[in-house]
Amino acid sequence: MKRLSILFYATLCFVSCSSSQNKNKPNAIEYAKTIKASELKEALFIYASDDFEGRETGEPGQKKAVNYIKNEYQKLGIESPLGDGNYFQEIPESYFNGKAKASENVLAYIKGSEKPEEIIVISAHLDHIGISSNGEINNGADDDGSGTVAIIKMAKAFKEAEKNGHGPKRSILFLHVTGEEIGLFGSRYYTDNPVFPLENTVADLNIDMIGRIDDKHKDNSNYLYLIGSDKLSQELHDISEAVNIKYFNMEFDYTFNEDDDPNRFYYRSDHYNFAKHNIPVIFYFNGTHDDYHRPSDTPDKINYELLETRARLIFHTAWELANRDERIKLN
Ligand SMILES: [Zn+2]
């Protein structure tokens, strides 16, 4: 008991004492609370609707998806680092090795107030697997509509903070990547053609499926799998843990983080294209379920309260990474 409370207070200090929060006391909790289940639900019922035809890379439904994301950022008054009102990083058809037509990543960002050259990336893939051969649409609500709408609402929260004079010290890039389902193309294209130098990229928080509950956790749904957090920066792992203890006390499940895990998830989503360049990453994931890559991955099956909690957790982690005095260190 004693040990726990010492750890708890040490953790509190680890998260807030080292950041700027003591100077002008911006309240991260206040902004995290602007991320609401009702708004996530409203957005996901659009993003994972039949209208988007399963968002297959390079196809008309995916073009609808990128326009939706762009419009959301424009409505929020959040610009793209590409300038001139262009939110799309175009990827030519030749890059996809015959697997897709030309496609695009969507980029939006909030410029840091003190260290704008240092970048925190929050990423999720915008594409999914399209329409099955029998004509059924794969809506991809969890995969990865959940990550997509979570990022947009996190961006909204950071923008609210900025409006109140509490913008992040470091810049935050909201990176929606295409071509994940056919081989992590969009994230690889971004790291091959980064808009901000990779050496200034502090970390990537990547989200792929955070709206559902897997069988293992059906009796305790307040959980999330984290993968990669300690592989390149123990400090990143420690911050992530401290944020969770301070604000959430969620169960962080590290099963898939084990080096000998047969699923090899560390190598299987977009964060890996950052990790291979020695950029620390955390991959957030709810685990697989029966609707994974099936037409039945629909928005009515998402647990929106849980999606809200998880999005707020990732927001708090990004907030800490963006606002702490020192950039996190590699091992
Ligand atoms: Zn996915």
Boltz pocket constraint, residues with backbone or C-beta under 6 A from the ligand:
constraints:
  - pocket:
      binder: B
      contacts: [[A, 125], [A, 143], [A, 144], [A, 180], [A, 208], [A, 209]]
      max_distance: 6.0
